[in-house]
Each structure stands twice: as structure tokens, then as C-alpha cells.
Amino acid sequence: MSAEDLMRPKGSTPQDNQVDRRSFLYRASALAAATAVGSVALPAVAHAAPASSSTPALVDVPARSTDLSELTIAEAATLIRKGKLKPEDLVKAYLERIEAFDPTYQAFNLVLADQALARARALGRARGSALHGIPLAIKDNYYTRDVTTTANSYLFADFVPPYDATAVRRLTTAGGIVLGKTQMGPLATTRATTPDGRITTVNAWTPHNPSTDPGGSSSGSATAVAARLATSAVGTQTGGSITAPSNAQNLTGLKPTMGRVSLHGIIPLSYTRDHPGPLARDAMDAAIMLTAMAGEDPQDPRTQGLPPVPDLVTAATPVRQGRRVRARWRTRVGVIPGYTSGTSETAAARKAALDVLAGIDGLSIVDVTMPDEWDLLTNSAFNNVRLPERSEPFLPMLRSDLRGFGVSVSGWLQGALLGASEFLIGQRAKVVLLERVLTDLFEQCDVVVQTSPTLLPELALPIGFTSGGVPIGTILGGKPFGEDRLLAVAAAYQSVTDWHHRRPADPAEALAAGRTTSRTTTVDRGRIRAEEVPDLMQ
């Protein structure tokens, strides 16, 4: 053991080194089979990880700004715990910004101003977890007790759940305050639109150009955080709707391993591909959010038999040795073929980001090759096996009234009409792909840039901007239950860069109007046509 290794904290082993990959693959195969029979007990994942707490650890992070809307979770929690900030004042700061600017951004479906203020007053300055008194935005496919949950769909236009989604309950139990429900793609399919396809939410960095993609179906949550209308938010990802909007809007988004966060109380899109997770300002905030959301849930068999949630907050704390930042764990960062090819601004930003990572002690950059038949196994034909999983829960509605699906109806019909043999072949291909990712790709590296391995964790983070001021991000993919390592790499990178600290300018017309624009203002931003939806669905 080297002198450097002796200096590392006790128990400092990333969880991806404590998980048996074969048992994870076996579980993934069983999960694929479960799509045909519904909820069943799944085989446990063998691991050597110690037990841990699901309560976000207290942090002590000094504030960089006196603007309350600029505070991260960690900064606000520190001020609240020290009695220097009241949750009520923090909530008021965000409600003022929502009233002034959300008519332009259209990030929210519903704002719960009175409830949020009452909750903030009830919490007071009492000491709690790192989420105590923190205002949050909730994607509108998460159940919220006695509050309309529409998924931006005609089908759920009047749906009022009798209970909170497990993830929402855990966030509020930890002290989080729900500011409101965010806009989303209808039934979590496309970017945020009305059920009939009219574009709503815009990218916070280009609010006057609706053609700039705000990301996938969690774009309302992303815009809320990027525009400083909430401290943090939650989204869901089936294809790319946590990582894509995070990259598009200069955020740090974390899609956890399947089962790390319960899907109970979330309107489903795919039994084997849905992942709830946070969209945050930085790695530390993502760690705090995921710690609160994660853990076993008796209502969701996908969460059972898994390794315990590790200490994500410590993982997201930069490690310093003198004036230098070093990696918490030695990590090989894999670079896929073509990642930095070309002369585009994105390619330049990627090259610069890799240079920064290479300069951090303990991180090494390695070129990797893709598994055999990568293009075949990741093409749209095999990816279409997700469609029947989406359609199956809604078959009675598809048979009774297609109009309820609005602009996305063609995608749901595709799923209902896909043949059984195609579905089975696709499910088997998904398992083959996962096996090759685990045994081929991750033998070459510990994390990999810009890839989307099925069922595995991904972290999106900012790495620059275009000349037009649009954010550029990248994605780090990890091994099963490797969220702690992903957070550690992101935290090291963010400790020596400042991309994640940058915020968009407030919309000009609201400022000129003295912040009196009505939230009911409507703007024609175009629409998504029904024939476009299948290609846009995650």
C-alpha cells in the first residue's frame, strides 16, 4: 500500500468495487423477464458494502452570494442551521422570482405558494437535515398528496393522488419544501408541451428562442433550477430526461442505478427503464438530494435486495492536499471513440474538460473501445422494445379513447402493435448489451464519458458554453451503484472550474415591466406535430 493510500480516509472504497457484477447482471435479466409478469421479487445483488444512513448529512458550506436565489442547498442549509436564514425568507425569494419570470420560462404547471409558505413557517429555524427548509420543484408525474398530478396529459388532467410518491415523501420528511409541480412532456415523452403539443417551457439560457432545446421531459424541472426559481428539483429518466436537460441548462443531474430510488407513486413510462433522480446546481446538491430520495421501499420490489446507500455527501466533498485537489479514489476515465473529434465548440469544450480531469491527482484518462456490435445493440430497432412497456399499463385507455393521449398517441400505438417476437428479442438484446458493457467496457475504465449504459448510473455536468451562450455539458457513466464515484469525480472537476456557478440573465421584458407580468401570459412558441413524436420520445 502506498503512502498516498494510507492517507485516504478509512472505509474509503467506492461502492462499485464492492458489488458483484454477475449478480447485478442476473438481477437485470430477471427484471427484463418481470416485464411480462408484473411486480415480482428480484434476486439480491451480492455486495460487501456497509450499512449507512438515508438522512442527508449536515454540511458546512459558506455562501458565495447574498442573493438568496443563488444559494445552493448546501449553502442555504448552512445558513439555516446557524440561524442566519429563515426558510420563510428563502421561500419568499423564490416565489417572487416565479411571479416575475415564470410567465416567460413556463417552468411550472402549478405553484403552491400558500402551502410552501405555511410549511416554511412551521419548520422555522429548527435544526434538521441538509434539506431542512429547502424549496424544491417536483416534476408533475410524481404523486403529491391532495395536489393535482397531471403528467401534462389529458388522461390525468383531474387526478389528485391520495398520497405522496415515496421520493417526495422522503424529501419532505427530510425538511424539503415543495414550491410546485413542473411542466413536462406529456406522459414523460418529449420536451415540455401541453397535451396537444404546444411548446411551453423554454431553456432558461435562451428564453426568447423556443427552438433551443431545454432538454427532455424533465425540462420544466431543469428550467426551474437553472432560472433560480427553485433550489433544486426532481425529474425522471427513461432515455435521457435527467441528463439531457441538465446538459442543456448548465446543471448537475444524476440518474441513479435502477432501484436506487423508488418509483412508487410516479406515473410510469417503462417498468425496466424509469429512473427518478435530482437536477441540481452542483455535485454536492445532487448528493444531498439523492441521499434523501434513495433507499429500500416495500412498495417497489426494484428497490429491494440492493446495496445500502453509501455516504454520498462525503463522496461529493472535494479532497484537498495542500493547495491541490486530488481524486477521492483512483479512477480511470474512459474516452469513447470520436468523443473529441472535429472542430466544433462542443469538441473543444470536451477536450478542455478532459485536460482538466487529467490534471487532477488520481484521475487518469484512457481511450476505450466499444463492446462488440455496439451500434447494432443500441440502434432504434432494439431501443423500440421500450414501447410496449409504456403502452401496456394504458391499454384500456388506448382501446377506449385515443384522444386522451393527445399529440403523443402514435408512440403509444407503436408500442401496442409491436410483435411479441420483436419484444422478446429486444429484451434479450438489452441484457446482452448490459453484459458487454460490464465485462468489456468497464474492464477498461471506472467511469466513461458520453454514453448511456442501460440500467447504470449517469451524471451530467457543465463543461462550457457556445459562443452564443448556450451551455455545453457532458455525461459520466458509471458501474452499478457507482453514484459515489461519479459524484467524487464531478466534485473534483467542479472544485477547479466555475462553469456550474454561472447563471442565466433574467428575461428582459419582465425586468422592463417592473416584474409585474402575469403568470397567465400565453405566448405562441410553436408546437410539436404528432408525426414528430415517435422520434422524440425518450
C-alpha positions in Angstrom: 0.0 0.0 0.0 1.4 3.4 -1.0 1.8 6.3 1.4 -0.9 8.1 -0.5 -3.3 5.3 0.0 -2.5 5.3 3.7 -3.6 9.0 3.8 -7.1 8.2 2.5 -10.0 8.1 4.9 -10.9 4.7 6.5 -13.6 2.9 4.7 -12.9 4.9 1.6 -13.8 2.4 -1.0 -16.2 3.3 -3.8 -19.3 1.1 -3.8 -18.8 0.0 -7.4 -15.8 -2.0 -6.2 -18.0 -3.8 -3.6 -20.7 -5.0 -5.9 -20.7 -8.4 -7.7 -21.3 -7.6 -11.3 -22.5 -11.1 -12.2 -25.3 -10.9 -9.6 -26.3 -7.5 -10.9 -26.5 -8.9 -14.4 -28.6 -11.8 -13.1 -30.9 -9.3 -11.5 -31.2 -7.2 -14.6 -32.1 -10.4 -16.6 -34.8 -11.1 -14.0 -36.1 -7.5 -14.3 -36.4 -7.9 -18.0 -38.4 -11.1 -17.5 -40.6 -9.3 -14.9 -42.0 -7.0 -17.6 -44.1 -10.0 -18.7 -45.5 -10.9 -15.3 -45.5 -7.7 -13.4 -44.1 -6.9 -9.9 -42.1 -9.8 -8.5 -39.3 -10.3 -6.0 -35.9 -9.9 -7.7 -32.7 -11.7 -6.9 -30.5 -9.7 -4.5 -27.3 -8.0 -5.6 -24.3 -9.5 -3.8 -22.1 -6.8 -2.2 -19.7 -6.1 0.6 -21.0 -2.6 1.4 -21.6 -1.4 5.0 -24.9 0.0 6.1 -25.4 3.7 6.0 -28.0 6.5 6.8 -30.6 7.8 4.3 -30.6 11.1 6.1 -28.6 13.8 4.3 -25.5 14.6 6.4 -25.2 18.2 7.7 -22.8 20.3 5.7 -20.9 23.5 6.4 -20.5 25.4 3.1 -20.1 29.2 3.2 -22.3 31.2 0.9 -20.8 32.8 -2.2 -23.6 35.3 -2.7 -26.1 37.4 -0.7 -28.7 36.7 -3.3 -30.9 34.1 -1.7 -31.9 32.6 -5.0 -28.3 31.9 -5.8 -27.7 29.8 -2.7 -27.1 26.1 -3.3 -28.7 23.6 -1.0 -25.5 23.2 1.0 -25.1 27.0 1.3 -28.7 27.6 2.3 -28.7 24.7 4.8 -25.6 26.1 6.5 -27.2 29.5 6.9 -30.5 28.0 8.2 -28.7 25.8 10.7 -26.7 28.7 12.0 -29.8 30.8 12.4 -28.8 33.3 9.7 -31.6 32.5 7.3 -35.3 31.7 7.8 -36.9 29.1 5.5 -39.8 31.5 5.0 -37.5 34.2 3.6 -35.9 31.7 1.2 -39.3 30.6 0.0 -40.5 34.2 -0.5 -37.4 34.9 -2.6 -38.3 32.1 -5.0 -42.0 32.9 -5.1 -41.1 36.5 -6.1 -39.0 35.2 -8.9 -41.6 32.8 -10.0 -44.2 35.5 -10.1 -41.9 37.8 -12.1 -40.3 35.4 -14.5 -42.2 32.2 -14.9 -44.7 33.7 -17.4 -41.6 33.7 -19.7 -40.0 30.5 -18.6 -43.2 28.5 -18.1 -41.3 26.0 -15.9 -44.3 25.4 -13.5 -47.7 23.7 -14.0 -48.8 24.6 -10.6 -47.3 26.9 -7.9 -48.2 26.0 -4.2 -47.4 29.4 -2.8 -49.6 29.3 0.3 -48.7 25.7 1.2 -45.0 26.4 0.7 -45.1 29.5 3.0 -47.1 27.6 5.7 -44.6 24.8 5.6 -41.7 27.2 5.8 -43.2 28.9 8.8 -43.8 25.6 10.5 -40.2 24.5 10.0 -38.8 27.7 11.4 -35.2 27.8 12.2 -35.2 24.4 13.9 -32.2 22.3 13.1 -32.7 19.4 10.8 -31.0 17.6 7.9 -29.3 19.3 5.0 -32.7 19.7 3.3 -34.3 21.5 6.2 -36.2 24.5 4.8 -35.0 24.0 1.2 -37.5 24.9 -1.6 -37.9 22.2 -4.3 -39.7 21.8 -7.6 -41.3 18.4 -8.3 -41.9 17.0 -11.8 -45.6 16.6 -12.4 -45.5 12.8 -12.8 -44.6 12.4 -9.1 -47.7 11.9 -6.9 -48.3 14.8 -4.4 -50.9 14.1 -1.8 -54.1 16.2 -2.4 -52.4 18.1 -5.2 -53.2 17.6 -8.8 -50.7 15.4 -10.7 -51.3 15.6 -14.4 -48.1 14.4 -16.2 -49.2 17.1 -18.7 -51.7 14.6 -20.1 -55.4 14.6 -20.8 -55.6 11.2 -19.1 -54.6 12.7 -15.7 -56.0 16.2 -16.0 -58.1 15.8 -12.9 -56.1 13.3 -11.0 -55.5 14.1 -7.3 -53.4 11.4 -5.6 -54.3 10.4 -2.0 -50.6 10.1 -1.1 -47.1 11.3 -1.9 -44.7 9.4 -4.1 -42.1 7.7 -2.0 -39.4 10.0 -3.2 -41.5 13.1 -2.5 -42.3 11.8 1.0 -38.7 11.2 1.7 -37.7 14.7 0.5 -40.3 16.4 2.7 -39.6 14.2 5.7 -36.0 15.4 5.4 -37.3 19.0 5.6 -37.8 19.9 1.9 -40.5 22.3 0.9 -42.5 21.7 -2.3 -42.8 25.0 -4.2 -44.9 23.5 -7.0 -45.2 21.0 -9.9 -43.2 21.5 -13.0 -44.0 21.3 -16.7 -43.0 18.1 -18.5 -43.5 16.3 -21.8 -46.9 14.7 -22.0 -46.6 11.4 -20.1 -42.9 12.0 -20.0 -42.3 11.6 -23.7 -41.0 14.8 -25.3 -39.8 18.2 -24.2 -42.4 20.1 -22.1 -45.6 20.8 -24.1 -49.3 20.9 -23.5 -51.1 17.6 -24.1 -51.9 18.8 -27.7 -48.2 19.6 -28.4 -48.0 23.4 -27.9 -44.5 24.2 -26.6 -44.4 25.6 -23.1 -41.1 25.5 -21.2 -38.1 27.3 -22.7 -34.4 26.9 -22.0 -33.5 29.3 -19.2 -30.4 30.4 -21.2 -32.4 31.4 -24.3 -35.9 32.3 -23.0 -36.8 34.2 -26.2 -35.8 31.3 -28.5 -38.1 28.4 -28.0 -36.2 26.4 -30.7 -33.3 26.0 -28.3 -33.9 22.6 -26.7 -34.4 22.8 -22.9 -33.8 19.0 -22.7 -36.2 16.1 -22.4 -39.4 15.6 -20.5 -37.9 16.9 -17.3 -37.3 20.3 -18.9 -39.6 22.1 -16.6 -37.6 21.0 -13.6 -34.4 21.9 -15.3 -35.6 25.4 -16.2 -36.9 26.0 -12.7 -33.4 25.3 -11.2 -31.4 27.0 -13.9 -33.6 30.1 -13.8 -33.3 30.2 -10.0 -37.0 29.6 -9.4 -36.1 26.7 -7.0 -33.0 25.5 -5.2 -33.2 22.0 -6.7 -35.7 19.7 -8.4 -36.5 16.2 -9.3 -37.1 14.6 -12.6 -37.3 11.1 -14.2 -35.3 9.5 -16.9 -36.3 6.7 -19.2 -34.0 7.6 -22.1 -32.3 10.9 -21.3 -34.6 13.2 -19.4 -32.4 13.9 -16.4 -29.0 14.1 -18.2 -30.2 15.9 -21.3 -31.9 18.9 -19.6 -29.0 19.1 -17.2 -26.6 19.4 -20.0 -28.8 21.8 -21.9 -29.2 24.1 -18.9 -25.8 24.1 -17.0 -26.9 21.8 -14.2 -25.6 18.7 -12.4 -28.1 15.9 -12.9 -27.9 12.4 -11.5 -29.7 9.3 -12.9 -29.1 6.6 -10.3 -28.8 2.9 -10.8 -32.2 1.2 -11.4 -33.8 0.5 -8.0 -31.7 3.1 -6.0 -34.8 5.3 -5.8 -38.3 4.0 -5.5 -40.7 4.5 -8.4 -43.8 4.0 -6.2 -46.2 6.9 -6.8 -44.7 8.0 -10.1 -46.8 7.8 -13.3 -44.9 5.0 -15.2 -43.3 5.1 -18.6 -41.2 1.9 -18.5 -41.0 -0.7 -15.8 -37.4 -1.5 -16.5 -36.1 1.9 -17.6 -37.6 4.6 -15.4 -35.2 6.3 -13.0 -36.1 9.1 -10.6 -33.3 11.5 -9.7 -32.3 15.0 -8.9 -31.4 18.0 -11.1 -29.2 20.2 -9.0 -26.7 23.1 -9.1 -23.6 21.1 -8.3 -22.4 17.6 -7.2 -22.9 18.3 -3.5 -26.5 19.3 -4.0 -27.1 16.2 -6.2 -25.6 14.1 -3.4 -27.8 15.7 -0.7 -30.9 15.2 -2.8 -30.2 11.6 -3.8 -29.3 10.6 -0.2 -32.8 11.8 0.9 -34.6 10.1 -2.1 -32.8 6.8 -2.1 -33.3 3.5 -0.2 -35.4 0.4 0.0 -39.2 0.7 -0.3 -41.6 -2.1 0.4 -43.9 -0.7 -2.3 -41.3 -1.2 -5.0 -39.6 -4.6 -5.5 -37.0 -2.9 -7.7 -35.5 -1.3 -4.6 -35.2 -4.4 -2.5 -32.1 -6.6 -2.1 -29.7 -3.8 -3.1 -26.5 -2.5 -1.5 -27.2 0.3 1.1 -26.9 3.9 0.1 -23.3 4.9 0.6 -22.1 8.3 2.1 -22.8 10.3 -1.0 -22.2 13.7 0.7 -18.7 12.7 1.7 -18.1 11.4 -1.8 -19.2 14.8 -3.2 -16.8 16.7 -0.9 -13.6 17.7 -2.7 -10.4 16.3 -1.3 -7.5 18.7 -1.0 -3.9 18.0 -0.3 -2.3 21.4 0.4 -3.4 23.6 -2.4 -4.1 20.8 -4.8 -7.3 18.9 -5.4 -7.0 15.2 -5.7 -9.4 12.4 -6.5 -11.1 10.7 -3.6 -10.4 7.4 -5.4 -8.0 6.5 -8.1 -10.2 6.5 -11.2 -9.7 5.7 -14.9 -11.9 8.0 -17.0 -12.7 6.2 -20.3 -13.0 8.2 -23.5 -15.0 6.6 -26.2 -14.0 6.8 -29.9 -14.9 10.1 -31.6 -15.6 11.9 -28.3 -13.4 14.9 -29.1 -13.4 14.6 -32.9 -14.0 17.6 -35.1 -13.6 21.4 -34.6 -16.9 22.3 -33.1 -17.3 24.2 -29.9 -18.6 21.1 -28.2 -15.5 19.2 -29.3 -13.3 22.0 -27.9 -15.1 22.0 -24.6 -14.7 18.3 -24.3 -11.0 18.4 -25.0 -10.6 21.2 -22.4 -12.7 19.2 -19.8 -10.5 16.1 -20.3 -7.4 18.2 -19.8 -8.8 19.5 -16.5 -9.6 16.0 -15.4 -6.1 14.7 -16.4 -4.6 17.4 -14.2 -6.3 16.2 -11.1 -4.2 13.8 -9.0 -5.6 10.3 -9.0 -7.5 10.6 -12.3 -6.2 9.1 -15.5 -7.6 9.5 -19.0 -7.8 6.3 -21.0 -9.0 5.6 -24.5 -11.6 2.8 -24.6 -13.1 0.6 -27.3 -16.8 -0.1 -27.5 -18.2 -3.6 -27.0 -18.9 -5.8 -30.0 -22.0 -4.9 -32.0 -22.4 -1.7 -30.1 -24.1 0.1 -33.0 -26.5 -2.8 -33.6 -27.4 -3.2 -29.9 -28.0 0.5 -29.4 -29.9 1.3 -32.6 -33.5 2.4 -32.7 -34.9 -1.0 -33.6 -33.7 -2.6 -30.4 -34.5 0.5 -28.4 -38.1 0.2 -29.5 -38.6 -2.6 -27.1 -39.3 0.1 -24.6 -42.5 1.0 -26.4 -44.7 -2.0 -25.3 -43.6 -1.4 -21.7 -45.1 2.1 -22.0 -48.3 1.0 -23.7 -49.2 -2.0 -21.5 -50.4 0.0 -18.4 -52.5 2.2 -20.7 -54.1 -0.5 -22.9 -57.6 0.0 -21.5 -57.3 3.7 -22.3 -55.9 3.1 -25.8 -58.9 0.9 -26.5 -61.5 3.3 -25.2 -60.4 6.8 -26.4 -57.2 7.6 -28.3 -57.8 11.3 -27.9 -56.7 11.1 -24.3 -53.1 10.6 -25.5 -53.0 13.9 -27.3 -50.1 14.6 -29.6 -48.1 11.5 -28.4 -50.8 8.9 -29.5 -48.7 7.5 -32.3 -45.9 6.5 -30.0 -48.3 4.6 -27.7 -49.9 2.9 -30.6 -46.5 1.7 -31.9 -45.9 0.1 -28.5 -49.3 -1.7 -28.6 -48.7 -3.0 -32.0 -45.1 -4.3 -31.7 -44.9 -8.0 -32.1 -44.2 -10.4 -29.3 -41.1 -11.9 -31.0 -39.6 -8.5 -31.6 -40.2 -7.6 -28.0 -38.5 -10.8 -26.7 -35.6 -10.4 -29.0 -35.2 -6.8 -27.9 -35.3 -7.7 -24.2 -32.6 -10.3 -24.7 -30.5 -7.8 -26.7 -30.8 -5.4 -23.8 -29.3 -8.0 -21.4 -26.5 -8.8 -23.9 -25.7 -5.1 -24.2 -25.5 -4.8 -20.4 -23.3 -7.8 -20.1 -20.9 -6.5 -22.7 -20.8 -3.0 -21.1 -20.0 -4.6 -17.7 -17.4 -7.1 -18.9 -15.8 -5.3 -21.8 -16.2 -1.5 -21.4 -15.8 -1.3 -17.7 -12.8 -3.6 -17.7 -11.0 -0.7 -19.4 -12.2 2.1 -17.1 -14.0 3.0 -14.0 -16.2 5.8 -15.4 -16.8 6.6 -19.1 -17.7 9.8 -20.9 -20.7 10.4 -23.1 -22.5 7.1 -23.1 -25.8 5.7 -21.8 -25.4 2.2 -20.5 -28.8 0.6 -19.7 -29.8 0.5 -16.0 -26.4 2.0 -14.9 -25.9 5.4 -13.2 -25.1 8.6 -15.2 -24.1 12.0 -14.0 -24.4 15.1 -16.3 -22.3 18.2 -15.5 -21.4 21.5 -17.2 -18.2 21.9 -19.1 -18.5 25.2 -21.0 -20.6 27.4 -23.3 -21.0 28.0 -27.0 -20.2 31.4 -28.4 -24.0 32.1 -28.3 -24.1 31.5 -24.6 -25.8 28.1 -24.7 -24.4 25.6 -22.1 -22.3 22.6 -23.1 -22.3 19.6 -20.8 -21.1 16.0 -20.8 -22.2 12.8 -19.2 -20.2 10.4 -17.0 -21.4 6.8 -17.0 -20.6 4.5 -14.1 -20.7 0.9 -12.9 -23.7 -0.5 -10.9 -24.2 1.6 -7.8 -21.3 3.8 -8.7 -23.0 7.0 -7.9 -20.5 7.8 -5.2 -17.6 7.6 -7.6 -19.4 9.7 -10.2 -20.1 12.4 -7.6 -16.4 12.3 -6.4 -15.1 12.8 -10.0 -17.7 15.6 -10.6 -16.8 17.3 -7.3 -13.1 17.3 -8.1 -13.8 18.8 -11.5 -16.1 21.4 -10.1 -13.6 22.4 -7.4 -11.2 23.6 -10.1 -13.8 25.0 -12.6 -16.6 27.5 -12.3 -19.0 26.6 -15.1 -21.6 25.3 -12.6 -21.6 28.7 -10.8 -22.8 30.6 -13.9 -26.4 31.6 -14.2 -28.6 32.9 -17.0 -29.7 36.6 -17.2 -33.2 37.3 -16.2 -35.7 37.7 -19.0 -35.5 41.3 -20.3 -39.2 42.0 -20.7 -40.1 41.1 -17.2 -37.4 43.4 -15.8 -38.6 46.2 -18.1 -42.2 45.7 -16.8 -41.1 46.0 -13.2 -41.6 42.4 -12.6 -45.4 42.6 -12.9 -46.0 40.2 -15.7 -48.9 37.9 -15.0 -48.2 34.1 -14.8 -51.2 33.6 -17.1 -49.5 35.2 -20.0 -49.5 32.9 -23.1 -47.1 33.0 -25.9 -47.2 31.1 -29.2 -44.0 29.1 -29.2 -44.9 26.6 -31.9 -45.9 23.1 -31.5 -44.7 19.5 -31.8 -46.6 17.6 -34.5 -47.9 14.1 -33.9 -45.7 12.6 -36.7 -42.6 14.0 -34.9 -43.3 12.5 -31.5 -42.1 8.9 -32.1 -38.6 10.1 -32.9 -38.6 12.5 -29.9 -39.9 10.1 -27.3 -37.3 9.0 -24.8 
